[in-house]
Amino acid sequence: MSSPTLGAFSAPQMTSFDPAQLTHAEQYKLLAGSVIPRPIALVTTLGAHGPNAAPFSFFNVLGVEPPMLMFSVGMRAGSEKDTVRNLRELPEMVVHLVDEANSARMNLCSGQYPPTVNELELAGFQSVPSDLVRPPRIASCPVQFECALEQITPFGKVPYNLVIARVLRMHFRADVVNAAFHVDMRALDPVGRIAGPGMYTRVTDTFQLKSLL
């Protein structure tokens, strides 16, 4: 039995690209400009020179039982960034979610600094001890995940390093989560990366579809 005809369909005109024919910068602009918004992981680690804090927007949840997070770390001037170097020395970290109130200080942590620079002090963040890991937590961030390193996997020509982290302890600001484990998005007030240098977005508008699960 044929499907009913709902009228002629006109496919939109598409512009297509072969990634193999694009430069690294061109691939990045297309991916980072279209896979949006991306949450931001502000990650603290600990190394030989002390604590480090760095933001990453190639970041998301990987799974549960156990809870797992992932983020991708590129190279800087042909060398591994302090975050990856520190994790190889001490496989522990704290992954923080960033709200608008902390966004300017988070941005200060994204600069190219020598390993001796403490980004927490540079950005004016107040740190507090973690419960289960040695890197410190950033007190003002609304969600803080203490994590153990599960694995670091290099990939690609650059290369990038895929960091998989196992969550050991979760800290939520009291107004962000309720007794039923529901997170209040408005209280969380997260920011995300979008296309363009230094461009971010707020989560200020939502809509709902019927769940089919």
C-alpha positions in Angstrom: 0.0 0.0 0.0 1.5 3.3 -1.0 1.9 6.2 1.4 -0.5 9.1 1.0 0.8 12.0 -1.0 1.2 15.1 1.1 2.2 17.3 -1.8 5.4 17.8 -3.7 8.5 18.0 -1.6 11.3 20.4 -2.7 14.6 19.6 -1.1 16.5 22.7 0.1 19.7 23.6 -1.8 22.7 22.3 0.0 26.4 23.3 0.0 28.5 20.2 0.4 32.1 19.8 1.6 34.7 17.1 1.5 36.6 17.3 4.8 39.7 15.9 3.2 39.8 19.0 0.9 39.5 21.4 3.8 42.1 22.9 6.1 42.1 22.4 9.8 40.7 25.9 10.3 38.0 25.4 7.7 36.9 22.1 9.3 36.9 23.8 12.7 34.7 26.7 11.6 32.1 24.4 10.0 31.9 22.1 13.0 32.2 24.6 15.8 29.8 27.0 14.0 27.1 24.4 13.6 27.3 22.0 16.6 25.9 24.6 19.0 25.4 25.5 21.8 28.2 23.5 23.5 28.5 23.3 27.3 31.7 24.4 28.9 33.8 22.3 31.2 36.1 24.4 33.4 38.6 21.8 34.5 41.0 22.0 37.4 44.0 19.8 37.6 47.2 19.6 39.7 50.7 19.3 38.4 54.3 19.9 39.4 53.8 23.7 39.2 50.6 23.7 41.2 46.9 24.0 40.1 45.7 24.7 36.6 42.2 25.7 35.4 41.2 25.6 31.7 37.9 25.7 29.9 36.9 23.3 27.1 33.8 23.4 24.9 34.2 20.1 23.2 32.5 18.6 26.2 29.5 16.4 27.2 28.1 13.6 29.3 29.2 10.2 28.1 27.1 7.8 30.2 25.9 6.7 33.7 26.5 3.8 36.0 29.2 4.9 36.5 28.7 8.5 35.6 31.2 9.5 32.9 32.1 12.8 31.2 34.2 13.5 28.2 36.1 16.5 26.8 38.5 17.0 23.9 41.8 18.9 24.3 43.6 20.3 21.3 47.3 21.1 21.1 48.9 24.5 21.8 52.0 25.5 19.8 52.6 21.8 18.9 52.6 20.7 22.6 50.1 19.1 24.9 48.2 21.6 27.1 48.8 21.8 30.8 45.5 20.0 31.5 46.6 16.8 29.7 50.2 17.0 31.0 48.9 17.3 34.6 46.5 14.4 34.1 49.3 12.2 33.0 51.1 13.1 36.3 48.1 13.0 38.6 45.0 11.3 37.0 42.4 13.4 38.9 40.4 16.5 38.1 37.4 18.6 38.9 35.0 19.4 36.1 32.9 22.5 36.7 29.9 23.8 34.8 30.0 27.5 34.0 27.2 30.0 34.7 27.0 33.6 33.5 28.2 34.9 36.8 31.5 33.0 36.3 31.9 33.4 32.6 34.3 36.4 32.5 36.6 34.7 35.0 36.4 31.4 33.0 37.4 33.3 29.9 40.5 34.6 31.7 41.5 31.0 32.2 41.6 30.3 28.5 44.7 32.4 27.8 48.1 31.0 26.8 50.1 31.0 30.0 53.2 29.2 31.0 52.8 26.2 33.4 53.9 28.3 36.3 50.8 30.5 36.1 48.0 29.7 38.5 44.8 30.5 36.5 42.7 30.3 39.7 44.6 33.2 41.2 44.8 35.1 37.9 41.0 34.9 37.4 40.3 35.7 41.0 38.6 32.4 41.7 38.2 31.2 45.3 39.2 27.5 45.6 38.1 25.0 48.2 39.5 21.5 48.9 37.9 18.6 47.1 36.5 15.6 49.1 38.1 12.7 47.1 40.6 14.2 44.7 43.6 16.4 45.1 42.8 19.2 42.5 40.8 22.0 44.1 37.2 22.9 43.4 36.1 26.4 42.3 33.8 27.5 45.0 31.6 29.8 42.9 30.7 27.4 40.2 27.2 26.0 40.5 28.1 22.4 39.7 31.3 20.6 40.5 32.2 17.0 39.5 35.2 15.4 41.3 36.6 12.9 38.8 39.2 10.2 38.3 40.8 9.9 34.9 39.5 6.9 33.0 41.6 7.3 29.9 43.3 9.7 27.5 43.0 8.7 23.8 44.9 10.7 21.1 43.2 10.9 17.7 43.4 12.9 14.5 46.4 14.6 12.8 46.6 17.5 15.2 46.3 15.4 17.4 43.5 16.0 19.9 43.3 14.1 23.2 39.9 12.6 24.2 39.7 12.7 28.0 37.2 10.4 29.6 36.5 11.1 33.3 34.7 9.0 35.9 32.6 11.1 38.3 33.4 10.2 41.9 31.4 13.0 43.7 28.9 15.6 42.6 28.5 19.0 44.2 25.4 21.1 43.4 24.7 24.6 44.8 21.6 24.2 47.0 19.2 26.2 44.8 20.2 24.3 41.7 18.9 20.8 42.6 15.9 19.6 44.6 15.1 16.5 46.7 13.9 14.6 43.6 17.3 15.2 41.8 15.8 17.6 39.3 18.2 20.3 38.2 16.7 23.8 37.9 18.1 25.1 34.6 17.2 28.7 35.5 19.1 28.6 38.7 22.0 26.9 37.0 22.1 29.7 34.4 24.6 27.9 32.1 26.4 29.5 29.2 27.5 27.7 26.1 29.8 28.3 23.1 28.6 29.3 19.7 30.2 30.3 16.5 32.7 33.2 16.4 35.6 34.2 18.5 34.5 34.9 22.1 30.9 34.2 21.4 28.6 32.6 24.0 24.9 32.0 24.5 22.6 31.8 27.5 19.8 29.3 28.0 16.9 31.7 28.2 14.2 30.1 26.1 12.8 26.6 26.0 10.1 24.5 24.3 8.7 21.1 25.0 7.8 18.1 22.8 5.9 15.0 23.9 8.3 12.4 25.2 8.2 9.1 23.4 10.4 7.2 25.9 
